[in-house]
Amino acid sequence: MATIMEGSLSKWTNVMKGWQFRWFVLDDNAGLLSYYTSREKMIRGVRRGCVRLKGAVIGIDDEDDSTFTITVDSKTFHFQARDADEREKWIRALEDTILRHAHKLRWDPSKPAPSVQDFDKKLIEADAYLQILINQVEALEERIDKMQDPSDKSHGLHIRDHANALLENVKHSIVLLQIAKNTAHPVNGIFQPATSTYTLNDSSPTSKPDSGPDMSSLTSTLVHTGIEMGADVANIPPSSPTIGPPAPPGSLPLSLSALSVAAGAHRPSMTLLVPDISYSSSEDEDFYDANDYTSTPLSAHGLPIFSSASDQLDAAGRTPGSGMSPLGRRDSEMSSSVAPPGAGGGAGAPQERRPGVPPLLSDGSLDYDALYEDEDESDFGPMEAHGSVVTHLLSQVKIGMDLTRVVLPTFILERRSLLEMYSDYFAHPDYFLKIADFKDARDRMVQVVRWYMSAYHAGRKSSVAKKPYNPILGEVFYCHWNVPGLPHGNDPHVQDGPVPWCDRNQLTFIAEQVSHHPPISAFYAEHYNKKISFCAHVWTKSKFLGLSVGVHNIGQGCVSVIEYDEEYIVTFPNGYGRSILTVPWIELGGPVTISCAKTGFTATVEFHTKPFYGGKKHRISGEVYQPGDKKSFLSITGEWNGSMHAKWADGRSEVFLNVNEIPIVKKVVRPICDQSEMESRRLWKEVTAGLRLNDIDKATNAKTELEQRQREEAKERKERNLQWETKSFRETGGGDWVYVSPLISRLQRNGTADLPAPSDQR
């Protein structure tokens, strides 16, 4: 028995029993993680259960540094180590064993010729070699960066270019091979083992005559563990069919004929079988949640199956039979609008939309603006060809790996840029502007919290998690809102503002990608007449967590209420894409703070991630404090995408906010034909068209072209020793980014009286 690691862990059983101590043994040869109620039971060979590691996926929770999961055989097992270091040791050992068994082939000359399943295994092996090649290219790039001699560096760059070309060809070949296989075998190549009959007295299992080639029988082999058998096991009468806990369906029974008896003073050693599936002795009690969030029919890869795009969407991209979004908002409330005639015109008026026909202008050209207006996202479309791509991606990353430089498949993209997504903070612009209306500092603080909590639900337009486009360096996005209850069109335009074609009674917004590595976005919004603005910068740092992807939003925002010389500093929660192997979904997690240095008011809000043993998703809890108080005067609980309730210190309780009962105000974006080359919608229009029309090749090619252009521009700047210069934002000390011409600075320049001096926070 090749035991590479053993020790104690806690295993989650169920809500009643909770965490239970178990002794675990990782057998590298067998590819098994066996567990026992104690080390003594392990020595005696009384196994409580095991987890089969071939094809398993490890997951961690970024909010908890001691727990981890193993998902395999449609089950998820939960474990807890003593601390983060111990968890890391187990995860690394488990990953090595999983990888080793993913590539292990056991050929039997008596078996038929290689099958589709054998082809799958070879693809996995190719992925492993691809990872080696990726690591070697990265090492080569690091070595080149350290070279001083120009001749050596030139030679190294030449080798690197050839290596990158080889790398891309290998990647492309693997994807093409998988697509070819999926075309010939629509079941996606995931092997469904046929039922087999095993005779333990035989040296190998035999398949049923009508089962065909059964590769699973090759993995169900005898494994000599070397564990000594306890006396209570050795004395089992011959009539007993099994040893230890009842075998789950599909596992192999262990009879006395499978035991080898050692001679001499040694007690007999036990020969354990590698079961077909993972099992536990308390199968009916253990808690599994691998399919908790799978409500859609799944393909063999565990991804949603749709018969065609037309089955899922009508001509406007909506789900048939419903005008509602996943969160209960109507499509008319969700879609952004394009500036009306007079704010810029297109090549022709849009034609009437007809089912099955892409949106066209009167001159026959594609109406790109209408593609962006259609914000209701389809849930991936046909997925049968996508599962292998996700598997291929997962084979290239390890737990905890930074995903900043990992290229994700095009089909998981949401049809807009991350810069445009940041504008969702103002989906309820009236809530933001009300901050400046209150005369009392306490009321202003409460309104800041209310506006902040109203912002997050608007960002999700699909029940399935999708990723917005990664903005390229220098990309910008402009929009504005006509605020309900405020007249517009009569005030003069704010020529020196962020959106110069808007007037003083409109809320304006600008965002810019100010850095590529690390990826940092900066955005700014202001309302001239209300004398209020918001400036923020966010560095998105992604991490692979096994069954999920975590995005840490590093940065802060500042609400400036100019009339009262107040600045409210806010931070941002982390985002998580959960269940990435089944139906991905989004949740937010982590603490955020809101504070005003001048008034002393503070607030803390905790975005709670869903506990694995039950509980609701999307929960929040918050406390708002007066200056110097340790006890809050306001407590908030609820869901950030639903109803939130307030409990005041005087005992009053009321609905604080219900985001499903307040309409989203549509943002106004000028037509693409009037946009500059680096504006988001114009920049990504071909990618958006490909995704909306379900032409993934078109979208991928357009995306690749943009990314390649960005790489070439970065290379040219490096060769010419040039630094990138931002347009609308500048960096201050400490890594903060601020708008170059905030409202308070312009008001002071224009001679407006009684205004405080501007600061770098604005």
C-alpha positions in Angstrom: 0.0 0.0 0.0 1.6 3.3 -1.1 0.4 5.5 1.7 1.6 9.0 1.0 -0.3 10.6 3.8 -2.4 9.7 6.8 -3.8 11.6 9.8 -6.8 13.0 11.5 -9.5 15.1 9.8 -13.1 16.0 10.7 -15.8 14.8 8.3 -19.2 16.4 8.1 -21.9 13.8 8.5 -25.2 15.6 8.8 -26.9 18.5 10.7 -27.7 16.3 13.7 -24.2 14.8 14.1 -22.2 17.6 12.6 -18.4 17.2 12.3 -17.0 13.9 13.4 -13.4 12.9 14.0 -12.0 10.3 11.5 -8.6 8.8 10.7 -7.8 9.2 7.0 -5.4 7.2 4.8 -4.5 8.4 1.3 -3.5 5.4 -0.8 -1.7 6.7 -3.9 -1.6 3.3 -5.7 -5.3 2.7 -5.3 -6.3 6.3 -5.7 -8.4 6.1 -2.6 -8.9 8.3 0.5 -10.1 5.8 3.1 -11.3 6.8 6.5 -11.8 5.0 9.8 -13.4 5.9 13.2 -9.9 5.7 14.8 -6.3 4.9 14.1 -6.8 1.6 15.9 -9.7 0.6 13.6 -7.4 1.5 10.7 -4.8 -0.9 11.9 -7.4 -3.6 12.3 -8.7 -2.9 8.8 -12.2 -1.8 9.7 -12.8 0.8 7.1 -15.7 3.2 7.6 -15.8 4.5 4.1 -13.7 5.8 1.2 -13.6 8.4 -1.4 -12.5 7.3 -4.9 -10.2 10.0 -6.3 -10.2 9.2 -10.0 -12.1 12.0 -11.6 -12.5 13.9 -8.3 -12.5 17.6 -8.0 -11.2 19.4 -4.9 -12.9 22.6 -3.7 -12.1 25.2 -1.0 -14.1 28.0 0.6 -12.3 31.3 0.5 -14.2 32.4 3.6 -12.9 29.4 5.7 -9.2 28.5 5.7 -9.6 25.0 7.2 -12.3 23.2 5.3 -12.3 21.6 1.8 -14.5 19.4 -0.3 -14.0 16.5 -2.7 -16.7 16.0 -5.3 -16.9 12.7 -7.2 -19.5 10.1 -8.2 -22.2 12.9 -7.9 -21.4 13.4 -4.2 -19.6 16.1 -2.3 -17.7 15.1 0.9 -16.8 17.9 3.4 -13.7 17.8 5.5 -12.1 20.1 8.1 -8.4 20.2 9.0 -6.9 21.7 12.1 -5.6 24.8 10.4 -4.8 26.3 7.0 -1.3 24.7 6.8 -2.7 21.2 7.4 -5.4 21.8 4.8 -2.8 22.8 2.3 -0.8 19.6 2.9 -3.8 17.4 2.3 -4.9 19.4 -0.8 -1.5 19.1 -2.5 -1.3 15.4 -1.7 -4.8 14.8 -3.0 -4.2 16.8 -6.2 -1.1 14.8 -7.0 -3.0 11.5 -6.6 -6.0 12.8 -8.6 -3.7 13.9 -11.4 -1.7 10.7 -11.4 -4.9 8.5 -11.7 -6.4 10.8 -14.3 -3.6 9.8 -16.6 -3.1 6.2 -15.6 -4.1 3.6 -18.2 -4.4 -0.1 -17.6 -4.4 -2.1 -20.8 -5.4 -5.7 -21.1 -4.4 -7.5 -24.4 -7.5 -9.6 -24.1 -9.8 -6.6 -24.3 -11.1 -5.1 -27.6 -9.5 -2.3 -29.5 -9.4 1.2 -27.8 -12.7 2.9 -27.5 -14.0 6.4 -27.2 -13.3 6.2 -23.5 -9.6 5.4 -24.3 -9.6 8.5 -26.5 -10.8 10.6 -23.6 -8.0 9.4 -21.4 -5.4 10.2 -24.0 -6.9 13.8 -24.2 -6.4 14.1 -20.4 -2.8 12.9 -20.8 -2.3 15.5 -23.6 -3.6 18.1 -21.2 -1.0 17.1 -18.6 1.8 17.5 -21.1 0.3 20.8 -22.1 0.6 22.0 -18.5 4.2 21.0 -18.5 4.8 23.0 -21.7 3.0 26.0 -20.2 5.2 25.9 -17.1 8.3 25.6 -19.3 7.3 28.6 -21.4 6.7 30.7 -18.2 10.1 29.7 -16.9 11.7 30.7 -20.2 10.0 34.1 -20.0 11.3 34.7 -16.5 14.8 33.7 -17.7 14.6 36.1 -20.6 13.6 39.0 -18.4 16.8 38.5 -16.4 19.1 38.5 -19.5 21.4 41.4 -19.8 23.2 40.6 -23.1 21.1 41.9 -26.1 22.2 39.0 -28.3 21.2 36.4 -25.8 17.9 38.2 -25.2 17.2 38.3 -28.9 17.9 34.6 -29.2 15.7 33.9 -26.2 12.8 35.9 -27.6 13.1 34.0 -30.8 12.9 30.7 -28.9 10.0 32.0 -26.8 8.0 33.0 -29.9 8.4 29.5 -31.4 7.4 28.0 -28.0 4.3 30.1 -27.8 3.4 29.1 -31.4 3.7 25.5 -30.4 1.7 26.1 -27.3 -1.1 27.6 -29.2 -1.1 24.8 -31.8 -1.3 22.1 -29.1 -4.1 24.0 -27.3 -6.0 24.3 -30.6 -5.4 20.7 -31.5 -6.8 19.5 -28.2 -9.9 21.6 -28.6 -10.4 20.4 -32.2 -10.0 16.8 -31.2 -12.6 17.2 -28.5 -15.0 18.9 -30.8 -14.6 16.2 -33.4 -15.3 13.5 -30.8 -18.3 15.4 -29.5 -19.6 15.6 -33.1 -19.3 11.9 -33.6 -20.5 11.0 -30.1 -23.0 13.6 -28.7 -22.9 12.0 -25.2 -19.8 14.1 -24.7 -17.5 11.1 -24.1 -18.2 10.8 -20.4 -18.2 7.0 -19.8 -21.3 5.5 -18.3 -20.1 2.2 -16.8 -22.1 -0.8 -17.8 -23.4 -3.1 -15.1 -20.8 -5.8 -14.5 -20.9 -9.2 -12.8 -17.8 -9.9 -10.7 -16.6 -13.3 -9.5 -14.3 -12.8 -6.6 -12.7 -16.2 -7.1 -11.5 -15.2 -10.5 -8.3 -13.2 -11.0 -10.2 -10.5 -12.8 -13.8 -9.3 -13.2 -15.8 -10.4 -16.1 -18.3 -8.3 -18.0 -21.7 -9.2 -19.0 -21.8 -10.6 -22.6 -24.0 -7.7 -23.8 -22.2 -4.9 -22.0 -19.5 -4.4 -24.7 -16.1 -3.1 -23.8 -16.2 -2.1 -20.1 -13.3 0.1 -19.1 -14.6 0.4 -15.6 -13.7 -3.2 -15.0 -10.1 -2.4 -15.5 -10.2 0.0 -12.6 -12.0 -2.4 -10.3 -8.9 -4.4 -9.5 -7.6 -5.9 -6.3 -5.3 -3.7 -4.3 -3.0 -5.1 -1.6 -3.1 -2.5 1.1 -0.8 -4.2 3.5 -3.2 -3.3 6.4 -3.2 -6.0 9.0 -6.6 -7.5 9.6 -8.0 -7.4 13.2 -9.0 -10.6 15.0 -12.6 -9.7 14.8 -12.3 -9.7 11.0 -10.2 -12.8 10.7 -12.8 -14.9 12.6 -15.7 -14.0 10.4 -17.5 -17.2 9.4 -17.3 -18.3 5.8 -21.0 -17.6 5.2 -20.4 -13.9 5.8 -20.4 -12.2 2.4 -18.8 -8.9 3.4 -16.5 -7.3 5.8 -17.1 -4.0 7.6 -20.0 -1.7 6.5 -22.5 -2.8 3.9 -21.2 -2.1 0.4 -23.1 0.5 -1.5 -24.8 -0.3 -4.8 -22.2 -0.9 -7.5 -19.3 -1.6 -5.1 -17.5 -4.9 -4.9 -18.3 -7.4 -2.1 -15.4 -8.6 -0.2 -15.5 -12.3 0.7 -13.0 -14.6 2.5 -11.8 -15.8 -0.9 -10.4 -12.4 -1.5 -8.2 -12.5 1.6 -4.6 -13.5 1.5 -3.3 -15.2 4.7 0.3 -14.5 5.6 2.5 -17.1 7.2 4.5 -17.0 10.4 3.8 -14.8 13.3 2.1 -12.2 11.1 -1.7 -11.9 11.2 -3.4 -12.2 7.8 -3.2 -9.1 5.6 -6.3 -7.8 4.0 -6.8 -7.2 0.2 -9.2 -4.3 -0.4 -11.0 -3.7 -3.6 -11.2 -0.3 -5.3 -15.0 0.3 -5.4 -16.8 1.6 -8.4 -18.1 4.5 -6.4 -17.2 6.3 -3.2 -19.2 5.2 -0.2 -19.8 5.7 3.5 -21.1 3.3 6.1 -23.8 5.9 6.9 -24.8 6.4 3.3 -28.4 7.3 4.3 -27.2 9.9 6.9 -24.2 11.6 5.3 -24.8 15.0 3.7 -24.1 15.3 0.0 -24.7 18.4 -2.0 -23.2 17.9 -5.4 -26.5 18.5 -7.1 -27.9 21.1 -4.7 -28.1 23.7 -7.4 -28.8 21.5 -10.5 -32.4 22.2 -11.5 -31.7 22.1 -15.2 -31.3 18.9 -17.2 -27.6 18.1 -17.3 -25.3 16.7 -20.0 -22.8 14.0 -19.2 -20.4 16.8 -18.1 -23.0 18.1 -15.6 -23.7 21.2 -17.7 -27.1 22.3 -18.9 -28.5 20.8 -22.1 -30.7 22.9 -24.3 -31.9 21.6 -27.6 -31.4 24.8 -29.4 -31.0 28.5 -28.8 -34.5 29.1 -30.1 -35.9 26.8 -27.5 -34.6 29.1 -24.8 -35.1 32.6 -26.2 -37.6 34.5 -28.2 -36.5 37.2 -30.7 -35.8 39.7 -27.9 -33.7 37.2 -26.0 -36.3 36.5 -23.4 -37.3 33.2 -21.9 -40.6 32.1 -23.7 -43.7 32.6 -21.7 -42.4 35.1 -19.3 -41.5 38.8 -19.3 -39.7 38.5 -16.0 -36.0 38.4 -15.2 -34.5 35.8 -12.9 -35.0 38.2 -10.0 -38.6 39.0 -10.8 -37.9 42.3 -12.6 -39.6 42.9 -15.9 -37.4 43.2 -19.0 -38.8 46.7 -19.6 -37.2 47.7 -16.3 -33.9 46.0 -17.0 -32.8 47.0 -20.4 -30.6 50.0 -20.9 -31.6 52.5 -23.5 -29.8 54.2 -26.4 -29.9 57.9 -26.7 -32.9 59.2 -28.6 -32.7 61.0 -31.9 -30.9 64.2 -31.5 -28.2 62.7 -29.3 -26.7 61.0 -32.3 -28.1 58.9 -35.2 -27.3 55.7 -36.8 -27.2 54.6 -40.5 -30.9 54.1 -40.5 -33.9 53.6 -38.3 -34.2 50.1 -36.7 -36.6 47.7 -38.3 -39.4 46.0 -36.5 -38.1 43.0 -34.6 -39.3 39.7 -35.9 -38.8 36.3 -34.3 -35.7 34.4 -35.5 -34.4 37.5 -37.3 -31.4 39.4 -36.0 -32.0 43.2 -35.3 -31.3 45.1 -38.5 -31.3 48.8 -39.5 -33.2 50.1 -42.4 -30.1 49.8 -44.6 -29.8 46.1 -43.9 -26.9 46.4 -41.5 -26.8 44.8 -38.1 -28.3 47.0 -35.3 -25.5 46.7 -32.7 -27.3 49.0 -30.3 -30.3 46.7 -30.2 -27.9 43.8 -29.3 -26.8 45.7 -26.2 -30.4 46.7 -25.4 -31.3 43.1 -25.2 -29.9 42.5 -21.8 -31.7 39.3 -20.9 -29.0 36.7 -21.1 -29.6 33.1 -22.4 -28.2 30.4 -20.2 -25.2 29.3 -22.3 -27.2 27.9 -25.2 -26.4 24.4 -26.3 -23.8 23.1 -23.8 -22.9 19.6 -25.2 -19.8 21.0 -26.9 -18.8 23.2 -23.9 -18.3 20.6 -21.2 -14.9 19.5 -22.6 -13.7 23.1 -22.7 -14.5 23.6 -19.1 -12.8 20.3 -18.2 -9.8 21.4 -20.3 -9.6 24.7 -18.5 -9.8 23.1 -15.1 -6.9 20.8 -16.0 -4.7 23.8 -16.4 -5.2 25.3 -13.0 -4.6 24.3 -9.3 -6.3 25.2 -6.1 -5.6 28.8 -5.1 -4.1 29.7 -8.5 -4.5 33.3 -9.7 -6.7 33.4 -12.7 -5.7 36.9 -13.9 -3.8 35.6 -16.9 -6.0 32.6 -17.6 -8.0 32.9 -20.8 -11.6 31.7 -20.2 -13.9 30.2 -22.8 -15.9 32.7 -24.8 -19.3 31.0 -24.2 -19.3 31.9 -20.5 -19.1 35.6 -21.2 -21.8 38.1 -20.4 -22.5 40.5 -23.3 -21.0 43.6 -21.8 -17.8 45.0 -20.4 -16.9 45.0 -16.7 -16.8 48.8 -17.0 -20.4 48.9 -18.0 -21.3 46.5 -15.2 -20.0 49.1 -12.7 -22.7 51.5 -13.8 -25.2 49.2 -12.1 -24.2 50.9 -8.8 -26.6 53.6 -10.0 -29.5 51.5 -11.2 -31.5 53.4 -8.7 -30.1 56.9 -9.2 -32.8 58.6 -7.1 -31.6 56.6 -4.0 -28.1 58.0 -4.6 -29.3 61.6 -5.0 -31.5 61.5 -1.9 -28.3 61.4 0.2 -27.8 65.1 -0.5 -31.4 65.9 0.3 -31.3 65.1 4.0 -30.5 67.8 6.4 -29.5 65.5 9.3 -26.1 63.7 9.3 -27.6 60.5 10.7 -30.3 60.5 8.0 -27.6 60.9 5.3 -25.6 58.0 6.7 -28.7 55.8 6.7 -29.4 56.8 3.1 -25.9 56.0 2.0 -26.3 52.5 3.4 -29.7 52.2 1.7 -28.3 53.3 -1.7 -25.3 50.9 -1.3 -27.5 47.9 -0.5 -29.8 48.7 -3.5 -26.9 48.5 -6.0 -25.9 44.8 -6.2 -29.1 43.1 -7.4 -29.1 44.9 -10.7 -25.9 43.4 -11.9 -27.3 39.9 -12.5 -29.4 39.4 -15.6 -29.2 35.7 -15.8 -29.8 32.9 -13.2 -26.5 31.4 -14.5 -23.3 33.1 -13.5 -21.5 34.7 -16.4 -18.4 36.8 -16.6 -18.3 40.3 -18.2 -15.6 41.1 -20.8 -12.2 42.0 -19.2 -11.7 45.6 -20.2 -8.6 46.3 -22.3 -6.2 49.0 -21.2 -7.5 52.5 -22.1 -11.1 51.3 -22.6 -13.8 53.8 -21.5 -17.5 53.7 -21.0 -19.9 56.7 -20.7 -23.6 56.8 -19.8 -26.1 58.9 -17.9 -29.5 58.7 -16.2 -32.6 60.8 -16.4 -33.6 60.7 -12.8 -37.3 60.2 -12.0 -38.9 63.4 -10.6 -36.2 65.7 -11.9 -36.8 67.6 -15.2 -34.0 67.4 -17.8 -33.3 69.1 -21.0 -33.8 72.7 -19.8 -30.5 73.1 -17.9 -27.2 74.0 -19.7 -24.8 71.1 -20.6 -21.9 70.5 -18.2 -19.2 71.0 -20.8 -16.4 70.3 -18.4 -18.1 67.3 -16.8 -17.4 63.6 -17.4 -20.2 63.4 -20.0 -20.2 66.8 -21.8 -23.4 66.2 -23.8 -25.5 65.9 -20.5 -27.2 68.7 -18.6 -26.9 69.7 -14.9 -29.9 67.7 -13.8 -28.8 64.3 -15.2 -26.6 61.8 -13.3 -23.5 61.2 -15.4 -21.0 58.3 -15.3 -17.6 57.5 -16.7 -15.4 54.4 -16.3 -11.8 53.7 -17.6 -9.5 50.7 -17.4 -6.4 52.4 -15.9 -4.2 49.3 -15.6 -4.0 45.9 -17.2 -1.6 44.1 -14.8 -3.0 44.2 -12.2 -6.4 44.8 -13.7 -7.7 48.0 -12.2 -10.9 49.9 -13.2 -11.8 53.4 -12.1 -15.2 55.0 -12.3 -16.8 58.3 -11.4 -20.4 59.6 -11.2 -21.7 63.1 -10.4 -24.9 65.2 -10.4 -24.2 68.9 -10.8 -27.3 70.4 -9.3 -27.3 68.1 -6.3 -23.6 68.6 -5.7 -22.9 65.0 -5.1 -20.3 62.6 -6.7 -18.9 59.1 -6.3 -15.4 58.0 -7.3 -14.1 54.5 -7.0 -11.3 52.1 -8.1 -11.4 48.3 -8.1 -8.7 45.8 -8.6 -10.2 42.4 -9.4 -8.1 39.5 -8.3 -9.5 36.1 -9.3 -8.7 32.8 -7.6 -9.5 29.2 -8.5 -11.2 27.4 -5.6 -11.9 24.0 -7.1 -15.7 24.0 -7.4 -15.9 27.7 -7.5 -14.0 30.9 -8.6 -13.5 33.7 -6.1 -13.1 37.3 -7.2 -11.6 39.7 -4.6 -12.6 43.3 -5.2 -9.7 45.3 -3.8 -10.2 49.0 -3.6 -12.7 51.6 -2.3 -15.2 54.2 -3.3 -15.9 57.7 -2.0 -19.3 59.4 -1.9 -18.7 63.2 -1.7 -21.6 65.3 -0.4 -20.1 68.6 -1.3 -22.6 70.9 0.4 -21.8 69.3 3.8 -18.2 68.6 3.1 -18.7 64.9 3.8 -17.0 61.9 2.4 -18.3 58.4 2.9 -15.7 55.7 2.2 -17.1 52.4 1.1 -15.4 49.0 0.4 -16.7 46.2 -1.8 -17.6 42.5 -1.1 -16.0 39.6 -2.8 -17.8 37.7 -5.6 -18.0 33.9 -6.1 -19.0 31.8 -9.1 -20.2 28.6 -7.4 -20.9 25.2 -8.9 -18.8 25.8 -12.0 -19.1 22.1 -13.0 -22.9 22.1 -13.0 -25.0 25.2 -13.2 -22.9 28.2 -12.1 -24.5 30.8 -9.8 -23.2 34.0 -8.2 -23.0 34.9 -4.6 -21.3 37.7 -2.7 -19.3 37.2 0.5 -17.2 39.1 3.1 -17.4 42.2 5.2 -17.7 45.8 3.9 -17.4 49.1 5.7 -19.0 52.5 5.2 -17.6 55.4 7.2 -17.6 59.2 7.3 -14.6 60.7 9.0 -16.2 64.1 9.5 -19.4 63.0 11.3 -18.0 59.8 12.8 -20.9 57.6 11.6 -19.9 54.1 10.6 -21.6 51.0 9.3 -20.5 47.4 8.8 -22.3 45.0 6.4 -21.6 41.3 6.2 -22.4 39.4 2.9 -22.9 35.9 4.1 -22.0 33.0 1.8 -24.3 30.0 1.9 -23.3 27.4 4.5 -23.0 23.9 3.0 -25.2 22.3 5.6 -28.3 24.4 4.8 -29.4 28.0 5.1 -30.4 30.6 2.6 -28.4 32.2 -0.1 -27.6 35.9 -0.5 -28.0 36.8 3.1 -26.7 40.1 4.6 -26.5 41.6 8.1 -25.5 45.1 8.9 -25.1 47.5 11.8 -25.0 51.3 11.7 -23.3 53.2 14.6 -23.3 56.7 15.9 -20.0 58.4 16.7 -18.3 56.8 19.6 -21.0 54.2 20.3 -20.3 50.5 20.5 -23.9 49.6 20.2 -25.6 50.1 16.9 -28.7 52.3 16.5 -29.8 50.4 13.4 -29.6 46.7 12.5 -30.3 45.4 9.0 -31.0 41.8 7.9 -32.3 40.1 4.8 -31.2 39.2 1.3 -29.3 41.6 -0.9 -31.3 40.5 -3.9 -34.6 40.7 -2.1 -36.1 42.2 1.0 -34.1 43.7 3.8 -35.6 44.6 7.2 -34.5 47.3 9.7 -34.6 47.2 13.5 -34.0 50.4 15.3 -32.6 50.9 18.7 -36.0 52.2 20.0 -37.6 48.9 19.1 -39.2 49.9 15.8 -39.1 47.4 12.9 -39.8 48.1 9.3 -38.9 47.2 5.7 -35.6 48.9 5.1 -35.5 48.1 1.4 -37.1 45.6 -1.1 -35.1 45.7 -4.3 -37.8 43.7 -6.2 -40.4 46.4 -5.6 -38.4 49.4 -6.9 -38.0 49.9 -10.7 -34.5 50.0 -12.2 -33.9 53.2 -14.1 -32.5 52.7 -17.5 -29.2 54.2 -18.3 -28.8 56.1 -21.5 -25.8 55.3 -23.8 -25.2 57.2 -27.0 -25.4 55.1 -30.3 -22.3 53.1 -31.2 -21.9 55.0 -34.4 -21.2 58.1 -32.4 -18.8 56.5 -30.0 -15.0 56.7 -30.1 -12.9 53.7 -30.9 -12.1 52.9 -27.3 -15.6 53.1 -25.9 -16.8 49.7 -24.6 -19.8 49.0 -26.7 -18.0 49.9 -29.9 -14.9 48.0 -28.9 -16.7 44.8 -28.1 -19.6 45.0 -30.6 -18.4 42.0 -32.8 -18.0 39.8 -29.7 -21.4 40.8 -28.5 -22.9 40.1 -31.9 -21.4 36.6 -32.0 -22.7 35.8 -28.5 -26.2 37.1 -29.2 -26.4 35.3 -32.5 -25.0 32.1 -31.0 -22.0 32.2 -33.3 -19.3 31.3 -30.8 -16.6 31.1 -33.4 -17.3 34.7 -34.5 -17.2 35.9 -30.9 -14.0 34.0 -30.1 -12.2 35.4 -33.2 -13.3 38.9 -32.3 -12.2 38.5 -28.7 -8.9 37.0 -29.8 -8.3 39.9 -32.1 -8.8 42.5 -29.4 -6.5 40.6 -27.0 -3.8 40.2 -29.6 -3.9 43.9 -30.4 -3.5 44.7 -26.7 -0.5 42.4 -26.5 1.1 44.0 -29.5 0.6 47.5 -28.2 2.1 46.5 -24.8 5.1 45.0 -26.6 5.6 48.1 -28.6 5.4 50.3 -25.5 8.0 48.1 -23.8 10.3 48.2 -26.7 10.1 52.0 -26.9 10.3 52.3 -23.1 7.0 54.2 -22.9 4.6 54.3 -20.0 0.8 54.1 -20.5 -0.9 57.4 -19.8 -4.5 57.4 -18.5 -7.1 59.8 -19.8 -9.6 60.7 -17.1 -8.1 59.3 -13.9 -4.8 59.7 -12.1 -3.0 57.6 -9.4 -2.4 59.1 -6.0 -0.3 57.9 -3.2 -1.2 54.4 -1.8 -2.4 53.1 -5.1 -5.7 55.0 -5.2 -7.1 56.4 -8.4 -9.2 59.6 -8.6 -11.0 61.5 -11.3 -8.8 64.2 -12.7 -11.5 66.9 -12.7 -14.0 66.2 -9.9 -17.1 68.3 -9.4 -15.8 70.0 -6.3 -12.7 71.2 -8.1 -14.6 72.6 -11.0 -17.1 74.4 -8.7 -14.2 76.0 -6.9 -12.6 77.1 -10.2 -15.9 78.6 -11.3 -16.1 80.6 -8.1 -18.9 78.9 -6.3 -18.9 80.1 -2.7 -18.8 78.2 0.5 -17.2 75.1 -0.9 -14.5 73.0 0.9 -11.1 72.5 -0.5 -10.9 69.4 -2.7 -8.9 66.3 -1.6 -7.4 63.4 -3.4 -10.2 61.1 -2.1 -12.6 62.8 -4.4 
